[in-house]
Amino acid sequence: MKLLAHIKGDKALWVILTLLAIFSFLPVFSASTNLVYVIGKGTPWGYLMKHFVILVIGFFLMYLIHKVPNYYFKGLSILLMPVVILLLLYTASQGTVIGGANASRWIRIPIVGLSFQTSTLALVVMMIYTAQFLSKHKGQFKPFKKAILPFWLPLALVVGLILPSNLSTAALLFLMVLILCFIGGYPIRYLASIVLSGLLLFLVFFLTARAFPNVMPNRIDTWMSRIENFQDSSKTEGNYQIDRAKMAIATGKIVGLGAGKSRMKNFLPQSSSDFIYAIIIEEFGLIGGIGLLVIYLLLLFRVVVIAHRATTPFGTLLVIGLGLPILAQALINMGVAVQILPVTGQTLPMISSGGTSAWMTCIALGIILSVSAAPQQEVEEFEEQSDNPLKILSETA
């Protein structure tokens, strides 16, 4: 009880996140046999322990961050934007190529021996940065050219650096920023010009990569192959993952085979991460698949409630900006498993095995909980002091 007294914020959201974390041990432990018996790495208990440690660290980060007043993140997002861009530049310079495609998504941390996916950090920081920009201007966005250098140029740099190696994350980030800008009252005609500019730049990148394939490593051929395989599901070449995922879902039927009794986990690549939803349906059936979807929808509901109760525009935009990508990522992962969407490589938040992706999700949720725990009077007084995030950061340090 003493521990619960130190946990602030939306209690329902804490319960939802705890349920997701506890449930994740079953499919991760079951699907890890694919890595053990097919690839020949580690043991199922070893992967289970690794997942346990990742979640413990993630919840510890969530707990620490939810204690931080949310207005601190205004200044931090401005300070972290150059760091994120430098990290993305360093990641892109690695020149990692797998099967002829750009795979420069991670950087190694030598001290701890871990890999860090910089795009996950970029998404969180960019959404906070967008929230502070929108709340700072409070609906006054004229003239448009004043927003290009401080806001749209950093976004273009971040998306452009992620795009060659990770189209799905770049597209998700761009879409989430546009949605948040729309909610924040950004003029639609300005957003339309940004969308057209983004499509034009993507077209230039696509045509350049096709015309000069040796100029830079890219994943154009991989993207086109996945789209073609999605459009023509009868093709056997390139549809191995989707075919095995559909077999797993069909085998699960209504109630599933039971926890740990999946058969396709030994044949489905990425069964513990990208395609873990198919394994969940195979073991827990349609009931388990729909039940998990309902839990994510409940998470969205709590995000909307917290955003509605936030006492400042920044708090509202911050919650929406960090909450929507989590739900979008979950829906994309589920959509890929049931072949509603092409293969993207997005994991299932709080469920899939992983490291940095899970930690960034926990950090984002910690910030949402920080907003829900913010004392109204303290936040309002602080907002009245200054509209300058850097001044706020310096005054509170």
C-alpha positions in Angstrom: 0.0 0.0 0.0 2.9 2.3 0.7 4.1 1.7 -2.8 0.7 2.5 -4.3 0.7 5.8 -2.4 3.7 6.9 -4.5 2.1 6.1 -7.8 0.3 9.1 -9.1 -1.7 9.8 -12.3 -4.5 7.9 -13.9 -5.0 4.7 -12.0 -7.0 3.1 -14.8 -4.2 3.6 -17.3 -1.7 2.1 -14.8 -4.0 -1.0 -14.6 -4.3 -1.3 -18.4 -0.5 -1.1 -18.8 0.1 -3.6 -16.1 -2.4 -6.1 -17.7 -0.7 -5.7 -21.0 2.8 -6.3 -19.5 1.6 -9.4 -17.5 -0.1 -10.9 -20.5 2.9 -10.3 -22.8 5.0 -13.0 -20.9 2.8 -15.8 -22.3 3.2 -15.1 -26.1 6.8 -14.0 -25.8 7.8 -17.1 -23.9 5.9 -19.3 -26.4 7.2 -17.6 -29.5 10.8 -17.5 -28.3 11.1 -21.2 -29.2 11.4 -20.0 -32.8 14.7 -18.3 -31.9 15.8 -21.3 -29.9 15.0 -24.3 -32.1 15.0 -22.7 -35.6 17.9 -20.2 -35.3 19.6 -22.0 -32.4 20.1 -19.0 -30.1 19.6 -19.0 -26.3 16.8 -20.7 -24.4 13.1 -19.9 -23.9 13.7 -19.1 -20.3 16.6 -16.8 -21.3 14.3 -14.8 -23.6 11.6 -14.7 -21.0 14.1 -13.3 -18.4 15.3 -10.7 -21.0 11.7 -9.6 -21.6 11.1 -9.4 -17.9 14.2 -7.2 -17.4 13.2 -4.9 -20.3 9.7 -4.5 -18.8 11.0 -3.9 -15.3 13.4 -1.2 -16.6 10.5 0.2 -18.8 8.1 0.5 -15.8 10.9 2.0 -13.7 11.4 4.7 -16.4 7.7 5.2 -16.5 7.5 5.7 -12.8 10.4 8.2 -12.7 9.1 10.2 -15.6 5.5 10.4 -14.3 6.9 12.2 -11.3 8.4 14.9 -13.5 6.1 18.0 -14.0 5.0 17.8 -17.7 6.0 21.4 -18.4 9.7 20.4 -18.1 9.3 18.5 -21.4 8.8 21.8 -23.3 12.3 22.9 -22.9 13.8 19.4 -23.1 12.2 18.8 -26.5 13.9 21.9 -27.9 17.3 20.8 -26.4 16.9 17.2 -27.6 15.9 18.0 -31.2 19.6 18.7 -32.3 20.7 15.6 -30.4 18.1 13.5 -32.2 19.1 14.9 -35.6 22.8 14.2 -34.9 22.0 10.6 -33.7 20.0 10.0 -36.9 22.8 11.3 -39.0 25.2 9.0 -37.2 22.8 6.1 -37.6 22.4 6.7 -41.3 26.2 6.9 -41.7 26.6 3.4 -40.5 25.9 2.1 -44.0 24.4 -1.2 -42.7 23.1 -3.2 -45.6 21.2 -6.5 -45.3 20.2 -8.3 -48.5 21.1 -5.2 -50.5 18.7 -3.0 -48.6 19.4 -0.2 -46.2 19.2 -1.5 -42.6 20.8 1.5 -40.8 18.3 1.7 -37.9 20.4 0.9 -34.9 23.5 2.2 -33.2 25.5 0.1 -30.8 26.1 1.2 -27.2 29.5 -0.3 -26.4 29.4 0.1 -22.6 26.2 -2.0 -22.1 26.4 -4.0 -25.4 22.9 -3.0 -26.5 21.5 -1.7 -29.8 19.5 1.5 -29.8 16.9 2.3 -32.5 17.2 6.1 -32.9 13.9 6.4 -34.8 11.9 5.5 -31.7 13.5 8.3 -29.8 13.0 10.7 -32.7 9.2 9.9 -32.7 8.8 10.7 -29.0 10.9 13.9 -29.1 9.3 15.1 -32.3 5.7 14.7 -30.9 6.7 16.6 -27.7 8.4 19.3 -29.9 5.2 19.6 -32.0 3.0 20.0 -28.9 5.2 22.7 -27.4 5.2 24.6 -30.8 1.5 24.5 -31.2 0.8 25.4 -27.5 3.3 28.3 -27.8 1.5 29.9 -30.7 -2.0 29.1 -29.4 -3.7 29.3 -32.8 -1.7 32.2 -34.1 0.1 30.7 -37.0 0.5 33.6 -39.4 2.6 34.1 -41.5 3.3 30.6 -42.6 7.0 31.2 -43.4 7.8 31.9 -39.8 7.1 28.2 -39.0 9.3 26.8 -41.7 12.7 27.1 -40.0 11.7 26.4 -36.3 9.2 23.7 -37.0 8.9 22.2 -40.5 12.6 22.1 -41.3 13.4 19.9 -38.2 10.5 17.7 -39.1 11.7 17.3 -42.7 15.2 16.5 -41.5 14.0 13.9 -39.0 11.6 12.2 -41.5 14.2 12.4 -44.3 16.8 10.7 -42.2 14.5 7.9 -41.1 12.9 7.3 -44.5 15.6 5.4 -46.4 15.8 2.7 -43.8 12.4 2.7 -42.2 9.5 3.9 -44.4 6.7 2.8 -41.9 8.2 4.8 -39.0 8.8 7.9 -41.2 5.3 7.8 -42.5 3.8 7.2 -39.1 5.8 10.2 -37.6 4.7 12.5 -40.5 1.1 11.4 -40.2 1.0 11.8 -36.4 2.5 15.3 -36.6 -0.1 16.3 -39.2 -3.0 15.0 -37.1 -1.7 16.8 -34.0 -1.3 20.0 -36.0 -4.9 19.6 -37.2 -6.1 19.1 -33.6 -4.0 22.1 -32.5 -5.7 24.4 -34.9 -3.1 24.7 -37.6 -4.7 26.1 -40.8 -5.8 23.4 -43.2 -4.4 25.2 -46.2 -1.0 25.3 -44.6 -1.2 21.5 -43.8 -2.3 20.9 -47.4 0.8 22.6 -48.7 3.0 20.6 -46.3 1.4 17.3 -47.5 1.9 18.2 -51.2 5.5 19.2 -50.4 6.1 16.0 -48.6 4.7 13.9 -51.4 6.8 15.8 -53.9 10.0 15.2 -51.9 9.2 11.6 -51.5 8.6 11.3 -55.2 12.0 12.9 -55.9 13.7 10.5 -53.5 11.9 7.5 -55.0 12.8 8.4 -58.6 16.4 9.3 -57.7 16.8 5.9 -55.8 15.3 4.0 -58.8 17.5 5.9 -61.4 20.7 5.8 -59.4 20.5 2.7 -57.1 24.1 2.8 -56.1 24.0 6.4 -54.9 22.7 5.5 -51.4 21.5 2.3 -49.8 17.7 2.2 -49.8 14.7 -0.1 -49.4 12.8 0.9 -52.5 12.8 -2.7 -53.9 11.7 -4.1 -50.5 8.8 -1.6 -50.3 7.6 -2.4 -53.8 7.9 -6.1 -53.2 5.8 -5.9 -50.1 3.1 -3.8 -51.8 3.1 -6.2 -54.7 2.8 -9.2 -52.4 0.0 -7.5 -50.5 -1.9 -6.8 -53.7 -1.5 -10.4 -55.0 -1.8 -12.7 -52.0 -1.7 -15.8 -54.3 2.0 -15.3 -54.9 4.1 -17.8 -52.8 7.4 -16.0 -53.2 7.7 -13.2 -50.7 4.5 -14.1 -48.9 6.0 -16.7 -46.6 5.4 -14.6 -43.4 1.9 -13.6 -44.3 0.9 -17.2 -45.3 2.2 -18.6 -42.0 0.5 -15.8 -40.1 -2.9 -16.6 -41.8 -2.4 -20.3 -41.0 -1.8 -19.5 -37.4 -4.9 -17.3 -37.2 -7.0 -20.0 -39.0 -5.7 -22.6 -36.6 -6.7 -20.6 -33.6 -10.4 -20.4 -34.5 -12.6 -19.2 -31.6 -10.9 -20.2 -28.4 -7.4 -21.1 -29.6 -5.1 -24.0 -29.0 -4.1 -22.8 -25.5 -1.1 -20.9 -24.1 2.2 -22.2 -25.4 0.6 -24.6 -27.9 1.1 -22.6 -31.1 2.4 -24.6 -34.0 3.3 -21.8 -36.4 5.7 -20.2 -34.0 8.3 -22.6 -35.2 7.8 -21.6 -38.8 6.8 -17.9 -38.6 9.8 -15.4 -38.7 9.6 -12.6 -36.2 6.9 -14.5 -34.3 7.9 -12.8 -31.0 7.9 -9.3 -32.4 6.4 -8.2 -35.7 3.9 -11.2 -36.0 3.2 -11.9 -32.3 -0.5 -11.0 -32.8 -0.9 -14.0 -35.1 0.6 -16.3 -32.4 -1.7 -14.7 -29.8 -4.8 -15.5 -32.0 -3.5 -19.1 -32.6 -3.1 -19.7 -28.9 -6.0 -17.7 -27.5 -8.3 -17.7 -30.5 -10.6 -15.0 -31.8 -11.7 -14.2 -28.3 -8.1 -13.5 -27.3 -7.4 -11.4 -30.4 -10.5 -9.3 -29.9 -9.9 -9.0 -26.2 -6.4 -7.6 -26.8 -7.9 -5.1 -29.3 -10.4 -4.0 -26.7 -7.6 -3.4 -24.2 -5.9 -1.1 -26.6 -9.1 0.7 -27.3 -9.5 1.2 -23.5 -6.0 2.6 -23.5 -7.1 5.1 -26.2 -10.1 5.9 -24.2 -8.0 6.8 -21.1 -5.7 8.9 -23.3 -8.7 10.9 -24.5 -10.0 11.3 -20.9 -6.6 12.5 -19.7 -6.3 14.9 -22.7 -9.7 16.3 -21.9 -8.9 16.8 -18.2 -5.5 18.4 -18.9 -5.4 21.9 -17.5 -3.2 23.5 -20.3 -3.2 23.4 -24.1 0.3 21.9 -23.9 -0.8 19.1 -21.7 -3.7 18.2 -24.0 -1.6 18.2 -27.1 1.2 16.3 -25.3 -1.1 13.5 -24.3 -2.7 13.2 -27.8 0.6 13.5 -29.5 2.2 10.7 -27.5 -0.9 8.5 -27.1 -2.1 8.3 -30.8 1.2 6.8 -32.1 1.0 4.0 -29.6 -2.5 3.0 -30.7 -1.6 3.5 -34.4 1.4 1.2 -34.0 -0.8 -1.5 -32.3 -3.4 -1.3 -35.1 -0.7 -1.4 -37.8 0.8 -4.5 -36.2 -2.6 -6.2 -36.0 -3.5 -5.1 -39.5 -0.3 -6.7 -40.9 -1.0 -10.0 -39.1 -4.5 -10.3 -40.6 -3.3 -8.9 -44.0 -5.3 -5.7 -43.9 -2.0 -3.8 -44.4 1.4 -4.6 -46.1 4.2 -5.9 -43.9 5.8 -2.9 -42.1 7.9 -4.2 -39.2 6.0 -2.3 -36.5 5.9 -4.1 -33.1 3.0 -4.5 -30.8 3.4 -2.0 -28.0 3.9 -3.4 -24.5 3.6 -7.0 -25.9 6.3 -7.7 -28.5 9.8 -8.6 -27.3 12.3 -5.8 -27.9 14.4 -3.2 -26.1 14.5 0.5 -27.1 11.0 0.4 -28.7 9.5 -0.9 -25.4 11.4 1.7 -23.4 10.4 4.6 -25.6 6.8 3.5 -25.3 7.2 3.4 -21.5 8.7 6.9 -21.6 5.8 8.2 -23.7 3.3 6.7 -21.3 5.2 8.1 -18.3 4.8 11.6 -19.8 1.1 10.9 -20.3 0.8 9.9 -16.7 2.7 13.0 -15.7 0.0 15.1 -17.3 -2.7 13.2 -15.6 -0.9 13.7 -12.2 -0.2 17.4 -12.7 -1.7 19.6 -9.9 -4.0 22.1 -11.6 -3.0 25.2 -9.7 0.8 24.5 -10.0 0.5 24.0 -13.8 -1.6 27.1 -14.3 0.7 29.3 -12.3 3.7 28.0 -14.2 2.1 28.6 -17.6 1.4 32.2 -16.7 5.1 32.9 -16.0 6.3 32.6 -19.6 5.4 31.2 -23.0 9.1 30.5 -23.6 10.0 26.8 -23.0 13.7 27.5 -22.6 13.0 30.2 -20.0 10.7 27.8 -18.2 13.4 25.1 -18.2 16.0 27.5 -16.8 13.7 28.9 -14.1 12.8 25.5 -12.8 16.3 24.0 -12.9 
